[in-house]
């Protein structure tokens, strides 16, 4: 009992206390139940209390062992596994969903209704589990059952079903599970609490994992998911806590935020501490006995009612229900939060009055109050006062943002450096610190800021992109070109992975990859850039310089396939296959104004030993060059480009005309172009007729004359 009292004391403090820590664990060590005299229920409760204290003080390995001991004492069997299920009303295909298969010792389950209170004497009604009422989501995942479930275990690729799931659990129906003993429900809830304490708070994987534990406890109320509010099957505190944990998780999802928020409000109402507008009316028929509410309070993490109110107020604030949140803050006597709500509701003068009244007397939160007052008034002197009063890091961050917006990045860096010394784990401050470094061209400082950002959140695409920019500028220094460019390429690749639809990221990736002669990455970026901008920009999505170097890299090695070889594609490398697809399928579809792109396609086709396709590309190149010249006959550049195209086409007729065509053989009719000489002459004469009026005395004209005479 001393350890229990000290844990209650510890729950009222904002941080772990070493003196309480020592007394709690020494008291628990002196209270180890004897295996011969203590019942299994008492033994399980002891290990659960030990696990709760271990989780609170971050002794994860000790908590895991205590939970295992509690499970062994209670006789609980459970397994976290995956079963095919549907989650939406219109879902046709099942997908694997996490589920907890659990079964209690039958003796302990039967004891649930025999302890403390008789159902016939007092009606014990559980809190209402609100329905989801979604147009698309089911109330609960619908799992495959019966033989289908067993077949799913047998088909699993990750484990052997017979070894992973005991036969007793394999008989469990996940849609209508068996009733759990109360102590076993506590084990599952405390396991969920331990997982959350050692996992990232915003991880979707963690959410799915802990929801599996919570849903198992909720469904245990009656052994069915259809009518959970039947009295006498599960303890009131256990069921309420399971609903609370589920509501906190559901409040973070747009699809379930409505039920999550309403369920939070309903559970707060159960304590009778809600505002008059929402408090439920209590009657003798729905009051749960005190002894039942308090029965398992010492094996579950303590949750003071003021903390429940704060969670509800925070949810109201996130949804924009400012007045409801303000009522709670006023009742809890939290003037700073009240001022923030008032200012957000559009009453800054009233918020300032609240803070000025609060600051008339010294308080522990005085530095924070000065900082919030500065946030509302946007006056730097208040942030300076907050820093002087208590080295409040948020005040320095606000000063840094203020000077950054004012265009004074140098001062911004000074204030952010002070803030980060006090609190080096603030990702937003590191990001702004890096941005200020870029503004002042202090690229090493910027790289440090963005490196800290991505180390705290590896899914921040903007931080990865800015880090690449800083590293790229650092690579311009002598002696660091290749190293920093490679690091910049890696950062850009990560940014592109996180934000695959930003064409600017892919464009930068292509440039850096081309600089490093990383042709595979350069090709991948070019293909993705075409996918993003091709329909809108056409050939503008292609970088002509990059296309040139890609073709040069492709044709520098001998072609690994053959014209008539059915397995030629299998022999090609991934780079070759993708490059061939780009230049022979994608580029021709986009070309409208740049003849050189057809020339690049012709080179690739010629490298592939497809002379007929290469000649066809050269002809299209020439026709496009002539069309461009006709659009502006006075342009010397277009006239020269047309002459160059005609020269390349004549050379193509000469070199490719007599080669075997699509069908191999020695007959003249089966060559690429049997009248290639006539076509070459027509090409030259056609261009001369179009340029004679203006360009008959130019250098390009004399080249045409020379080709005609040859």
C-alpha positions as CSV (number, residue, x, y, z in Angstrom):
1,X,0.0,0.0,0.0
2,X,2.9,2.4,0.5
3,X,4.0,1.8,-3.1
4,X,0.5,2.5,-4.2
5,X,0.3,5.8,-2.3
6,X,3.7,6.9,-3.6
7,X,2.6,6.2,-7.2
8,X,-0.4,8.4,-6.7
9,X,1.9,11.1,-5.3
10,X,4.2,10.7,-8.3
11,X,1.3,11.0,-10.7
12,X,0.6,14.5,-9.4
13,X,4.1,15.7,-10.3
14,X,5.3,16.9,-13.6
15,X,8.5,14.8,-13.7
16,X,9.8,11.6,-12.1
17,X,11.2,12.1,-8.6
18,X,14.2,10.1,-7.5
19,X,13.2,9.9,-3.8
20,X,9.8,8.5,-4.7
21,X,11.4,6.2,-7.3
22,X,13.6,4.6,-4.6
23,X,10.8,4.2,-2.1
24,X,8.4,2.7,-4.6
25,X,10.7,0.0,-5.9
26,X,12.0,-0.8,-2.4
27,X,8.4,-1.2,-1.2
28,X,7.5,-3.4,-4.1
29,X,10.6,-5.5,-3.6
30,X,9.6,-6.1,0.0
31,X,6.0,-7.1,-1.0
32,X,6.8,-10.0,-3.4
33,X,3.9,-12.5,-2.8
34,X,4.8,-16.1,-1.8
35,X,4.0,-18.6,-4.5
36,X,2.8,-21.1,-1.9
37,X,0.4,-18.8,0.0
38,X,-0.7,-16.1,-2.5
39,X,-3.4,-16.7,-5.0
40,X,-2.7,-16.4,-8.7
41,X,-4.9,-13.3,-8.9
42,X,-2.9,-11.5,-6.2
43,X,0.4,-12.6,-7.8
44,X,-0.8,-11.2,-11.2
45,X,-1.8,-7.9,-9.6
46,X,1.6,-7.6,-7.9
47,X,3.4,-8.0,-11.2
48,X,1.1,-5.6,-13.0
49,X,1.8,-2.9,-10.4
50,X,5.5,-3.6,-10.8
51,X,5.1,-3.3,-14.6
52,X,3.2,-0.1,-14.2
53,X,6.0,1.5,-12.1
54,X,8.7,0.2,-14.5
55,X,6.9,1.7,-17.5
56,X,6.5,5.1,-15.8
57,X,10.2,5.2,-14.9
58,X,11.2,4.0,-18.4
59,X,12.5,0.5,-17.4
60,X,11.3,-1.2,-20.5
61,X,13.0,-4.6,-20.1
62,X,11.9,-4.8,-16.5
63,X,8.3,-4.0,-17.5
64,X,8.4,-6.7,-20.2
65,X,9.5,-9.3,-17.7
66,X,6.9,-8.2,-15.2
67,X,4.1,-8.5,-17.8
68,X,5.3,-12.0,-18.7
69,X,5.2,-13.0,-15.0
70,X,1.7,-11.5,-14.6
71,X,0.5,-13.4,-17.7
72,X,2.0,-16.6,-16.4
73,X,0.3,-16.1,-13.0
74,X,-3.1,-15.4,-14.5
75,X,-3.0,-18.1,-17.1
76,X,-3.7,-15.8,-20.0
77,X,-2.9,-16.9,-23.5
78,X,-2.7,-14.3,-26.2
79,X,-1.0,-13.8,-29.6
80,X,-0.8,-10.8,-31.9
81,X,-1.2,-12.0,-35.5
82,X,-2.7,-10.9,-38.8
83,X,-5.9,-12.1,-40.3
84,X,-7.6,-11.1,-43.6
85,X,-10.4,-8.7,-43.0
86,X,-12.5,-5.9,-44.6
87,X,-12.8,-2.4,-42.9
88,X,-15.2,-0.6,-45.2
89,X,-18.8,-1.4,-46.3
90,X,-17.9,-1.5,-50.0
91,X,-14.6,-3.3,-49.7
92,X,-14.5,-6.4,-51.9
93,X,-11.0,-7.7,-51.2
94,X,-9.7,-8.6,-47.8
95,X,-6.4,-7.4,-46.4
96,X,-4.3,-8.5,-43.5
97,X,-5.3,-6.7,-40.2
98,X,-3.6,-7.0,-36.8
99,X,-5.7,-8.8,-34.2
100,X,-5.1,-10.0,-30.7
101,X,-6.3,-13.6,-30.1
102,X,-6.6,-14.1,-26.4
103,X,-8.2,-16.6,-24.0
104,X,-8.3,-16.5,-20.2
105,X,-8.2,-19.2,-17.6
106,X,-11.8,-20.4,-17.4
107,X,-11.7,-20.3,-13.6
108,X,-10.7,-16.7,-13.6
109,X,-13.5,-15.8,-16.1
110,X,-16.1,-17.4,-13.9
111,X,-14.8,-15.4,-11.0
112,X,-15.6,-12.1,-12.7
113,X,-19.2,-12.2,-11.6
114,X,-18.6,-13.5,-8.1
115,X,-16.4,-10.7,-6.8
116,X,-17.5,-7.7,-4.8
117,X,-21.0,-7.1,-6.3
118,X,-23.9,-9.2,-7.2
119,X,-25.7,-8.3,-10.5
120,X,-29.1,-9.0,-8.9
121,X,-28.5,-6.6,-6.1
122,X,-26.9,-3.6,-8.0
123,X,-27.1,-2.9,-11.7
124,X,-23.7,-1.9,-13.0
125,X,-24.0,-0.2,-16.4
126,X,-20.9,0.3,-18.5
127,X,-20.2,3.6,-20.2
128,X,-21.8,3.8,-23.6
129,X,-19.6,2.8,-26.5
130,X,-20.7,5.2,-29.1
131,X,-21.3,3.8,-32.7
132,X,-19.1,5.0,-35.5
133,X,-22.0,5.9,-37.8
134,X,-19.7,6.1,-40.8
135,X,-20.9,6.1,-44.4
136,X,-18.0,3.9,-45.4
137,X,-16.2,2.4,-42.4
138,X,-17.6,-0.7,-40.6
139,X,-18.1,-0.5,-36.8
140,X,-15.2,-3.0,-36.5
141,X,-13.1,-4.9,-39.0
142,X,-14.9,-8.0,-40.3
143,X,-12.4,-10.9,-40.1
144,X,-12.5,-14.1,-42.0
145,X,-13.8,-16.7,-39.5
146,X,-14.1,-20.5,-39.1
147,X,-12.3,-22.6,-41.6
148,X,-11.2,-19.4,-43.5
149,X,-9.3,-18.2,-40.5
150,X,-7.5,-21.5,-40.1
151,X,-6.6,-21.6,-43.8
152,X,-5.2,-18.1,-43.4
153,X,-2.8,-19.3,-40.7
154,X,-1.7,-22.2,-42.8
155,X,-1.1,-20.0,-45.9
156,X,1.0,-17.4,-44.0
157,X,4.4,-16.7,-45.5
158,X,5.7,-15.1,-42.4
159,X,5.3,-17.9,-39.9
160,X,4.2,-21.5,-39.6
161,X,0.6,-21.2,-38.4
162,X,0.7,-24.3,-36.1
163,X,3.9,-23.0,-34.4
164,X,2.9,-19.3,-34.1
165,X,-0.7,-19.7,-32.9
166,X,-1.6,-22.3,-30.2
167,X,-4.4,-24.6,-31.1
168,X,-6.5,-23.1,-28.2
169,X,-6.2,-19.6,-29.7
170,X,-6.7,-20.8,-33.3
171,X,-10.3,-21.7,-32.3
172,X,-11.0,-18.1,-31.3
173,X,-13.4,-16.2,-33.5
174,X,-11.9,-12.7,-33.9
175,X,-15.4,-11.3,-34.7
176,X,-16.9,-12.7,-31.5
177,X,-14.1,-13.4,-29.1
178,X,-14.5,-15.1,-25.7
179,X,-14.9,-13.2,-22.5
180,X,-11.6,-12.2,-20.7
181,X,-11.0,-12.2,-17.0
182,X,-10.6,-8.6,-15.7
183,X,-7.0,-9.1,-14.7
184,X,-6.2,-10.4,-18.2
185,X,-7.8,-7.2,-19.7
186,X,-5.5,-5.2,-17.4
187,X,-2.5,-7.1,-18.8
188,X,-3.5,-6.3,-22.4
189,X,-4.1,-2.6,-21.5
190,X,-0.8,-2.3,-19.7
191,X,1.0,-4.0,-22.6
192,X,-0.6,-1.4,-24.9
193,X,0.6,1.4,-22.5
194,X,4.2,0.0,-22.6
195,X,4.2,-0.1,-26.4
196,X,3.1,3.5,-26.6
197,X,5.7,4.6,-24.1
198,X,8.6,3.3,-26.2
199,X,7.2,4.0,-29.7
200,X,6.9,7.2,-31.8
201,X,3.7,9.1,-31.0
202,X,2.7,9.7,-34.6
203,X,3.5,6.3,-36.0
204,X,0.6,4.7,-37.9
205,X,2.2,1.3,-37.3
206,X,2.1,1.9,-33.5
207,X,-1.5,3.0,-33.7
208,X,-2.5,-0.2,-35.5
209,X,-0.6,-2.3,-33.0
210,X,-2.1,-0.7,-29.8
211,X,-5.6,-0.6,-31.3
212,X,-5.5,-4.4,-31.6
213,X,-5.0,-4.7,-27.9
214,X,-7.6,-2.1,-27.1
215,X,-10.3,-3.5,-29.3
216,X,-9.8,-7.0,-27.8
217,X,-10.6,-5.5,-24.4
218,X,-13.6,-3.7,-25.7
219,X,-15.0,-6.7,-27.4
220,X,-14.4,-8.8,-24.3
221,X,-17.3,-7.0,-22.6
222,X,-19.9,-9.5,-23.9
223,X,-17.9,-11.8,-26.2
224,X,-19.4,-10.1,-29.2
225,X,-18.9,-6.9,-31.1
226,X,-22.6,-6.2,-31.6
227,X,-23.8,-5.2,-28.1
228,X,-21.0,-4.2,-25.8
229,X,-23.1,-2.4,-23.2
230,X,-24.3,-5.4,-21.2
231,X,-23.6,-5.2,-17.5
232,X,-21.6,-7.5,-15.4
233,X,-19.1,-8.9,-17.9
234,X,-16.2,-6.5,-17.5
235,X,-15.1,-4.1,-14.9
236,X,-16.3,-0.5,-15.3
237,X,-12.8,1.0,-14.9
238,X,-11.2,-1.4,-17.4
239,X,-13.9,-0.8,-20.0
240,X,-13.8,3.0,-19.5
241,X,-10.0,3.1,-19.9
242,X,-10.2,1.0,-23.1
243,X,-12.7,3.4,-24.5
244,X,-10.6,6.4,-23.5
245,X,-7.4,5.0,-25.1
246,X,-9.3,4.2,-28.3
247,X,-10.9,7.7,-28.4
248,X,-7.5,9.4,-28.1
249,X,-6.2,7.4,-31.1
250,X,-9.4,7.9,-33.1
251,X,-9.3,11.7,-32.5
252,X,-6.2,11.8,-34.7
253,X,-7.9,10.4,-37.8
254,X,-10.3,12.4,-40.0
255,X,-12.5,9.4,-40.5
256,X,-13.0,8.7,-36.8
257,X,-12.5,12.1,-35.2
258,X,-16.3,12.6,-34.6
259,X,-16.7,9.4,-32.6
260,X,-13.4,9.9,-30.8
261,X,-14.3,13.4,-29.7
262,X,-17.9,12.5,-28.6
263,X,-16.6,9.5,-26.7
264,X,-14.0,11.6,-24.9
265,X,-16.8,14.0,-23.8
266,X,-19.0,11.1,-22.8
267,X,-16.3,9.6,-20.6
268,X,-15.6,13.0,-18.9
269,X,-19.4,13.3,-18.3
270,X,-19.2,9.9,-16.5
271,X,-17.2,11.7,-13.8
272,X,-19.8,14.4,-13.4
273,X,-17.3,17.2,-14.0
274,X,-18.4,18.4,-17.4
275,X,-19.9,21.8,-18.1
276,X,-23.6,22.3,-17.5
277,X,-24.4,22.3,-21.2
278,X,-23.1,18.8,-21.8
279,X,-23.2,17.0,-18.4
280,X,-25.3,13.9,-18.4
281,X,-28.0,13.5,-15.7
282,X,-27.1,10.8,-13.2
283,X,-29.7,8.6,-11.7
284,X,-29.5,5.7,-9.2
285,X,-30.1,3.2,-12.0
286,X,-26.9,4.0,-13.8
287,X,-24.4,4.6,-11.0
288,X,-21.6,2.1,-10.8
289,X,-20.6,1.1,-7.2
290,X,-17.4,2.9,-6.0
291,X,-15.8,-0.4,-5.0
292,X,-16.1,-1.7,-8.6
293,X,-14.7,1.5,-10.0
294,X,-11.7,1.4,-7.7
295,X,-11.0,-2.3,-7.9
296,X,-8.2,-2.2,-10.5
297,X,-7.1,1.4,-10.2
298,X,-3.7,0.4,-8.9
299,X,-2.8,-1.9,-11.8
300,X,-3.6,0.6,-14.6
301,X,-1.8,3.9,-15.2
302,X,-3.3,6.6,-13.1
303,X,-5.4,9.2,-15.1
304,X,-6.5,12.2,-13.0
305,X,-9.8,13.8,-14.0
306,X,-8.1,17.1,-14.6
307,X,-5.9,15.4,-17.2
308,X,-8.9,14.0,-18.9
309,X,-10.4,17.5,-19.0
310,X,-7.2,18.8,-20.5
311,X,-7.2,16.1,-23.2
312,X,-10.8,17.0,-24.1
313,X,-10.0,20.7,-24.2
314,X,-7.0,20.1,-26.5
315,X,-9.3,18.1,-28.8
316,X,-11.9,20.9,-28.8
317,X,-9.1,23.3,-29.6
318,X,-7.8,21.2,-32.5
319,X,-11.3,21.1,-34.0
320,X,-11.9,24.9,-33.6
321,X,-14.4,24.5,-30.8
322,X,-12.8,27.4,-28.9
323,X,-15.7,28.3,-26.6
324,X,-16.0,24.8,-25.3
325,X,-12.2,24.6,-24.7
326,X,-12.3,28.0,-23.0
327,X,-14.9,26.8,-20.6
328,X,-12.7,23.9,-19.5
329,X,-9.6,26.1,-19.1
330,X,-11.6,28.5,-17.0
331,X,-12.8,25.7,-14.8
332,X,-9.3,24.3,-14.4
333,X,-7.9,27.8,-13.6
334,X,-5.5,27.8,-16.5
335,X,-5.3,31.5,-17.5
336,X,-2.5,31.1,-20.1
337,X,-4.5,28.5,-22.1
338,X,-7.6,30.5,-21.5
339,X,-5.9,33.6,-23.0
340,X,-4.7,31.6,-26.0
341,X,-8.3,30.4,-26.7
342,X,-9.6,33.9,-26.3
343,X,-7.0,35.4,-28.7
344,X,-7.8,32.6,-31.2
345,X,-11.5,33.4,-31.0
346,X,-10.7,37.0,-32.1
347,X,-10.6,38.8,-28.7
348,X,-6.9,39.8,-28.3
349,X,-7.7,42.6,-25.9
350,X,-9.5,40.3,-23.5
351,X,-6.6,37.8,-23.8
352,X,-4.1,40.6,-23.0
353,X,-6.2,41.6,-19.9
354,X,-6.2,38.0,-18.7
355,X,-2.4,37.7,-19.0
356,X,-1.8,41.1,-17.4
357,X,-3.9,40.1,-14.4
358,X,-2.1,36.8,-14.1
359,X,1.3,38.6,-14.3
360,X,0.6,40.9,-11.4
361,X,1.7,38.2,-9.0
362,X,4.7,35.8,-9.4
363,X,4.0,32.3,-10.7
364,X,5.9,29.3,-11.9
365,X,4.6,29.9,-15.4
366,X,5.5,33.6,-15.5
367,X,8.1,33.2,-18.3
368,X,5.6,31.3,-20.4
369,X,2.9,34.0,-19.7
370,X,5.3,36.8,-20.9
371,X,6.1,34.7,-24.0
372,X,2.4,34.2,-24.8
373,X,1.8,37.9,-24.3
374,X,4.5,38.5,-26.9
375,X,2.9,36.0,-29.3
376,X,-0.4,37.9,-29.0
377,X,1.0,41.4,-29.3
378,X,4.0,40.6,-31.5
379,X,6.2,42.9,-29.3
380,X,9.8,41.6,-29.0
381,X,10.2,43.2,-25.5
382,X,7.8,40.7,-24.0
383,X,9.8,37.8,-25.5
384,X,13.0,39.3,-24.1
385,X,11.3,39.6,-20.7
386,X,10.3,35.9,-20.8
387,X,14.0,35.0,-21.6
388,X,15.2,37.1,-18.7
389,X,12.7,35.7,-16.3
390,X,13.4,32.0,-16.9
391,X,15.4,31.3,-20.0
392,X,12.2,30.3,-21.8
393,X,13.2,28.7,-25.1
394,X,9.9,29.3,-26.8
395,X,10.4,33.0,-26.4
396,X,13.7,32.9,-28.2
397,X,12.1,30.8,-31.0
398,X,9.4,33.5,-31.4
399,X,12.1,36.2,-31.5
400,X,13.9,34.2,-34.2
401,X,10.7,33.9,-36.3
402,X,10.0,37.6,-35.8
403,X,13.5,38.7,-37.1
404,X,13.4,36.1,-39.9
405,X,10.1,37.5,-41.2
406,X,11.6,41.0,-40.9
407,X,14.5,40.0,-43.2
408,X,17.1,40.1,-40.4
409,X,18.4,36.5,-40.7
410,X,21.6,37.3,-38.8
411,X,19.7,38.3,-35.7
412,X,17.4,35.3,-36.2
413,X,20.4,32.9,-36.0
414,X,21.6,34.5,-32.7
415,X,18.2,34.0,-31.0
416,X,17.6,30.5,-32.4
417,X,21.0,29.5,-31.2
418,X,20.1,30.5,-27.7
419,X,16.8,28.6,-27.9
420,X,18.4,25.5,-29.2
421,X,20.9,25.5,-26.4
422,X,17.9,25.3,-24.0
423,X,15.9,22.8,-26.0
424,X,17.9,21.1,-28.8
425,X,15.0,18.7,-29.6
426,X,12.7,21.3,-31.3
427,X,12.5,20.4,-35.0
428,X,10.8,23.6,-36.1
429,X,13.6,25.7,-34.5
430,X,16.2,23.6,-36.3
431,X,14.4,24.0,-39.6
432,X,14.2,27.8,-39.3
433,X,17.8,27.8,-38.2
434,X,18.8,26.1,-41.4
435,X,16.6,28.5,-43.5
436,X,18.4,31.4,-41.9
437,X,21.7,29.8,-42.7
438,X,20.7,29.6,-46.4
439,X,19.6,33.2,-46.4
440,X,23.0,34.3,-45.0
441,X,24.9,31.9,-47.2
442,X,26.3,30.1,-44.1
443,X,25.9,26.7,-45.7
444,X,27.6,24.7,-43.0
445,X,25.3,26.1,-40.5
446,X,22.3,25.4,-42.7
447,X,23.4,21.8,-43.3
448,X,23.7,21.4,-39.5
449,X,20.1,22.7,-39.0
450,X,18.5,20.5,-41.7
451,X,20.6,17.5,-40.6
452,X,19.1,17.8,-37.1
453,X,15.6,18.1,-38.7
454,X,15.8,14.9,-40.7
455,X,17.4,13.0,-37.8
456,X,14.2,13.8,-35.8
457,X,11.7,13.3,-38.6
458,X,13.0,11.3,-41.6
459,X,9.7,12.0,-43.5
460,X,10.3,15.8,-43.8
461,X,10.7,16.2,-47.6
462,X,11.3,20.0,-47.3
463,X,14.2,19.4,-44.8
464,X,15.8,16.8,-47.1
465,X,15.5,19.2,-50.1
466,X,17.0,22.1,-48.2
467,X,19.7,19.9,-46.9
468,X,20.6,18.9,-50.4
469,X,20.8,22.6,-51.4
470,X,23.2,23.4,-48.5
471,X,25.4,20.4,-49.3
472,X,25.4,21.3,-53.0
473,X,26.7,24.8,-52.2
474,X,29.3,23.3,-49.8
475,X,30.4,21.1,-52.6
476,X,31.5,24.2,-54.6
477,X,34.4,24.6,-52.2
478,X,37.7,23.3,-53.4
479,X,38.4,19.7,-52.4
480,X,34.9,18.8,-51.4
481,X,33.1,18.6,-54.8
482,X,32.5,14.9,-55.1
483,X,31.8,14.1,-51.5
484,X,29.3,16.9,-50.9
485,X,27.7,16.3,-54.3
486,X,27.1,12.6,-53.4
487,X,25.6,13.6,-50.1
488,X,23.4,16.1,-51.9
489,X,22.3,13.5,-54.3
490,X,21.3,11.1,-51.5
491,X,19.4,13.9,-49.8
492,X,17.6,14.8,-53.0
493,X,16.7,11.1,-53.6
494,X,15.1,10.9,-50.1
495,X,13.2,14.1,-50.7
496,X,11.9,12.8,-54.1
497,X,10.8,9.6,-52.4
498,X,8.8,11.5,-49.8
499,X,7.4,14.0,-52.3
500,X,7.3,12.2,-55.6
501,X,5.0,14.8,-57.3
502,X,7.3,17.9,-56.9
503,X,8.9,18.4,-60.3
504,X,11.4,20.9,-58.9
505,X,12.9,18.1,-56.7
506,X,13.3,15.8,-59.7
507,X,14.8,18.5,-61.8
508,X,17.5,19.2,-59.1
509,X,18.0,15.4,-58.8
510,X,18.7,15.2,-62.5
511,X,21.2,18.0,-62.5
512,X,23.2,16.6,-59.6
513,X,23.1,13.1,-60.9
514,X,24.4,14.3,-64.3
515,X,27.2,16.1,-62.6
516,X,28.2,12.9,-60.8
517,X,27.7,10.9,-64.0
518,X,25.1,8.7,-62.1
519,X,23.3,7.9,-65.3
520,X,20.8,5.5,-63.7
521,X,19.5,8.1,-61.3
522,X,19.6,10.7,-64.0
523,X,17.4,8.5,-66.2
524,X,15.0,7.7,-63.4
525,X,14.6,11.4,-62.7
526,X,14.0,12.2,-66.4
527,X,11.3,9.5,-66.6
528,X,9.6,10.8,-63.5
529,X,9.8,14.4,-64.7
530,X,8.0,13.4,-68.0
531,X,5.3,11.6,-66.0
532,X,4.7,14.7,-64.0
533,X,5.0,17.4,-66.7
534,X,4.6,15.5,-69.9
535,X,0.9,16.0,-70.5
536,X,1.1,19.7,-69.6
537,X,4.5,20.9,-70.9
538,X,5.1,18.4,-73.7
539,X,8.8,18.3,-74.8
540,X,9.4,21.1,-72.3
541,X,9.6,18.4,-69.6
542,X,12.8,17.2,-71.3
543,X,16.2,18.7,-70.6
544,X,18.0,18.6,-74.0
545,X,21.4,18.6,-72.4
546,X,20.6,15.7,-70.1
547,X,19.1,13.8,-73.1
548,X,22.3,14.2,-75.0
549,X,24.5,12.8,-72.2
550,X,22.1,10.0,-71.6
551,X,22.3,8.9,-75.2
552,X,26.0,9.2,-75.1
553,X,26.2,7.0,-72.0
554,X,23.8,4.5,-73.5
555,X,25.5,4.0,-76.9
556,X,29.0,4.0,-75.4
557,X,28.7,0.3,-74.8
558,X,27.8,-2.3,-77.4
559,X,24.1,-3.3,-77.7
560,X,23.6,-6.5,-75.7
561,X,20.6,-7.8,-77.8
562,X,19.9,-8.5,-81.4
563,X,17.2,-7.7,-83.9
564,X,15.8,-11.2,-84.2
565,X,16.8,-12.4,-80.7
566,X,13.6,-13.1,-78.7
567,X,15.6,-13.0,-75.4
568,X,17.4,-9.7,-76.2
569,X,15.4,-7.7,-73.7
570,X,16.2,-10.2,-71.0
571,X,19.9,-9.7,-71.7
572,X,19.7,-6.0,-71.4
573,X,20.4,-4.1,-68.1
574,X,17.7,-2.2,-66.4
575,X,19.3,1.1,-67.5
576,X,19.3,0.0,-71.1
577,X,15.7,-1.1,-71.0
578,X,14.5,2.1,-69.4
579,X,16.6,4.3,-71.7
580,X,15.4,2.5,-74.8
581,X,11.8,3.0,-73.7
582,X,12.4,6.7,-73.0
583,X,14.0,7.5,-76.4
584,X,11.9,5.2,-78.6
585,X,8.5,5.5,-77.0
586,X,8.2,8.5,-74.7
587,X,10.3,11.1,-76.5
588,X,8.7,10.6,-79.9
589,X,5.3,11.1,-78.3
590,X,6.4,14.5,-76.9
591,X,8.5,16.1,-79.7
592,X,6.8,19.1,-81.4
593,X,9.5,21.8,-81.9
594,X,13.0,20.4,-81.3
595,X,14.4,18.4,-84.2
596,X,17.4,17.3,-82.2
597,X,15.3,15.0,-80.1
598,X,14.4,13.0,-83.2
599,X,18.1,12.8,-83.9
600,X,18.7,11.3,-80.5
601,X,16.0,8.8,-81.1
602,X,17.7,7.9,-84.4
603,X,21.0,7.4,-82.7
604,X,19.4,5.0,-80.2
605,X,17.7,3.0,-83.0
606,X,20.9,2.8,-85.0
607,X,22.7,1.5,-81.8
608,X,19.9,-1.1,-81.5
609,X,20.7,-2.3,-85.0
610,X,17.3,-1.1,-86.4
611,X,18.4,1.0,-89.4
612,X,14.9,1.3,-90.8
613,X,13.7,2.9,-87.5
614,X,16.7,5.2,-87.4
615,X,16.1,6.4,-90.9
616,X,12.5,7.1,-90.1
617,X,13.6,9.2,-87.1
618,X,16.0,11.1,-89.3
619,X,13.3,11.9,-91.8
620,X,11.0,13.2,-89.1
621,X,13.9,15.3,-87.8
622,X,14.3,16.9,-91.2
623,X,10.6,17.5,-91.7
624,X,10.4,19.2,-88.3
625,X,13.5,21.3,-89.0
626,X,12.0,22.5,-92.3
627,X,8.6,23.3,-90.6
628,X,10.5,25.3,-87.9
629,X,12.3,27.2,-90.7
630,X,9.1,28.0,-92.6
631,X,7.6,29.5,-89.4
632,X,10.4,32.1,-89.4
633,X,12.4,32.2,-92.7
634,X,14.4,35.2,-91.6
635,X,16.0,33.3,-88.6
636,X,19.6,32.4,-89.4
637,X,19.6,29.9,-86.5
638,X,16.6,28.0,-87.9
639,X,18.0,28.1,-91.4
640,X,21.3,26.6,-90.2
641,X,19.5,24.0,-88.2
642,X,17.5,23.0,-91.3
643,X,20.7,22.7,-93.3
644,X,22.3,20.6,-90.6
645,X,19.2,18.3,-90.5
646,X,19.4,17.8,-94.3
647,X,23.1,17.0,-94.1
648,X,22.4,14.3,-91.4
649,X,19.5,12.9,-93.4
650,X,21.6,12.7,-96.6
651,X,24.3,10.9,-94.6
652,X,21.7,8.5,-93.2
653,X,20.4,7.7,-96.6
654,X,24.0,7.0,-97.7
655,X,24.9,4.9,-94.7
656,X,21.7,3.1,-94.0
657,X,19.9,2.9,-97.3
658,X,21.5,-0.4,-98.5
659,X,21.4,-2.2,-95.1
660,X,19.0,-5.1,-94.6
661,X,15.4,-4.0,-93.8
662,X,12.9,-5.4,-91.4
663,X,13.0,-8.8,-93.1
664,X,16.5,-10.3,-93.5
665,X,17.5,-11.4,-96.9
666,X,19.6,-10.5,-99.9
667,X,16.9,-9.2,-102.3
668,X,17.1,-5.5,-103.1
669,X,13.5,-5.0,-102.2
670,X,14.3,-6.0,-98.6
671,X,16.8,-3.2,-97.9
672,X,16.0,-0.2,-95.8
673,X,15.6,2.2,-98.7
674,X,16.2,1.0,-102.2
675,X,15.7,4.5,-103.7
676,X,17.9,6.3,-101.2
677,X,19.9,8.2,-103.9
678,X,16.8,9.8,-105.3
679,X,15.5,10.7,-101.8
680,X,18.8,12.3,-100.9
681,X,18.7,14.5,-104.0
682,X,15.0,15.5,-103.3
683,X,15.9,16.4,-99.7
684,X,18.6,18.8,-100.8
685,X,16.6,20.4,-103.7
686,X,13.6,20.8,-101.4
687,X,15.5,22.8,-98.9
688,X,17.3,24.9,-101.6
689,X,14.0,25.9,-103.1
690,X,12.7,27.1,-99.7
691,X,15.9,29.1,-98.8
692,X,17.0,30.5,-102.1
693,X,15.1,33.7,-101.8
694,X,16.8,34.9,-98.6
695,X,19.8,32.7,-97.9
696,X,21.4,32.1,-101.3
697,X,24.6,33.8,-100.3
698,X,25.1,32.2,-96.9
699,X,27.6,29.7,-95.8
700,X,24.9,27.1,-95.2
701,X,23.7,27.6,-98.7
702,X,27.1,26.8,-100.1
703,X,27.0,23.6,-98.0
704,X,23.7,22.7,-99.7
705,X,25.2,23.3,-103.1
706,X,28.1,21.0,-102.2
707,X,25.8,18.3,-101.1
708,X,23.8,18.6,-104.3
709,X,26.9,18.4,-106.5
710,X,28.1,15.3,-104.6
